Amino acid sequence: MKQSPHEKSRHERLEPSRFSAGGFLGTDDRPVDEIIADDLRALDRLGVTRETLACALRNTYQKARDAFGAEIEIRPGVSAVFHESMGRIPSPFRGDGVFPKGEAVVTDNVSGSTLRLSALGIALIEKHGFFQGGGSAYRIDPAAAVRMLDVRS
């Protein structure tokens, strides 16, 4: 199906750029609306709302950020550490503004799996339901995040 000019422009803003070297789509070649719909269906199957998960992600990010680089326990078996970065990054969605760089790396200490949380990534979920494409460095798999943070609605 051919993309509308709006969809094409949005897709281009999600590709690698001078602001985001890896872009927001990763290796995912699906249309953005399909990526969003699939992730929201995954949350629905888990019985967790996007808002509830976004709140848990934001709380985790903020706790790690408030620890000023020290590793902290988020819950038993899950830790997080914040890595500060200078600068700001604009949202690829027009009108959303710019966000501070820096990331909270959340680790399941049993499995070794990680989530990389950024202020922009969380805002993309909150405002657009966009968890980023598969293969993106900052992709937050909804099911993995729900499990790791033990989120319940």
N, C-alpha and C positions, 0 to 999 in steps of 0.2 A: 504494500500500500504506500502510495506517495505521501510524503510529509507535507504539511501546510508550511507556509513561510515562517509562522510562529514556532512550530515544532522544530523546523530545521535550525532556526536561530538559537533556540534553547539548547538543542543537541550540540551545536557548535560551542556554546559557552561551557558545556560540561566536558569537552575534550581537553587534552593537555594544552597548557598555555603558559605564559610568563608568570602567572599567579599560582598555578597549580601544575607542577611539572608532570605529574601522572594523570591529571584530570580526575573526573569524578565517576567515569563509566568503567574504568579498568578494561578488562577484556570482554565485557558484556556488550554484545552487539544488538540487543533488543531495544525497541523504542522505549523512551523514558517512561511513558505512561504504562507500559507493560511491566517494567521493573517495579514501579510503584504499586501497581495492582497486585502483582505476585507477592510482594512483601506484606501488603495489608491483608491479603488472604491468609498468609502464614500466621500473622498475629491473631486473626479471627479464629483460626483452627486451635490456637493455644488459649483462646479465651482471654486475651490481654489486649487492652486498647492501646492505640498508638500514644495517646496522652500519658497513660500510666507508664509505659516503657520509657518515653522521653523524659518523664519526671525522674525515674530511677537513674537513667543515664546522666542527667544534669546533676543530680545529687551526688553521684559517684565522682563525676568530673570535678565538682566543686570541693568535695572532701579531699581529693587528691591535690588539687590546686592549693587549698588552704594549708596543706602539710609542707609546702615549700621545698619539694624535692625529696622528702623523706618517704620511704615506703610505709603505707598504712594498710591495715586490715579493713576490708569492706564488709566482709562477713567471713565466717570460718572457712578457710581454704581458698579465699579469694583476696588478693592484695592489689594495690594500685600505687603508682608513682607518677608524679607530674614532671614533665620535661618542658621547661620554659623555652620559648623562642621569641626573638624580637620581631616586631612588625605586625601587620594586619593583612588579612586576605578578604577580598570581596566575595560576596555570594555570587554563584553563577546564575541565580534567579534574580532578575532585575527588581530593584526596589527594596531588597532585604538588607542592604547596608554592608558594612565591613565588620570583620570579627578578629579578635586577637589570635595570633598564632600560639602554638603550644599544644601539648597533648597529654592526656592521662592514659597511661598504658595499664590496663586492668588484666591481671593474670589469674587463671585458675591454677592454683599451685599443685593440684593433683594431675590434671591432664596436660598442663603446660599451654593450653590455648589462651589466646590473648584477644583483647579488644583495644583498639586505638580510638580514644574519644577526643574530639576537638569541639570547640565552641561552635564552629561553623557546621560540623557534621550533625551535632545535636539540633541546631536550628533548622537544618534541612529536613530532619525528621519531624520536628514540631510543626513547621509551617507547610511542608509539602508532602510529607509521608515518604520522602526520598532517603533511602538508606544507603545510596550509592550502588554502582554496578559491581557485579562479580569481578574479582581481580583488582579492584581499587584498593589502594593501601589503607584507606579509611572506611572501607565498607563495614557496616555493622549488620551482621546477619541477625535478623530479628529473633529467630529461634535460639541461636547461640547466646544472645544477650539476655533473653528471658531466663534461660537455664542458669547462666553464670551468675546473674544478679538475683536469682530466685524471685522473679517478679510475678505477682498475682494481682488480678483486678478485684 
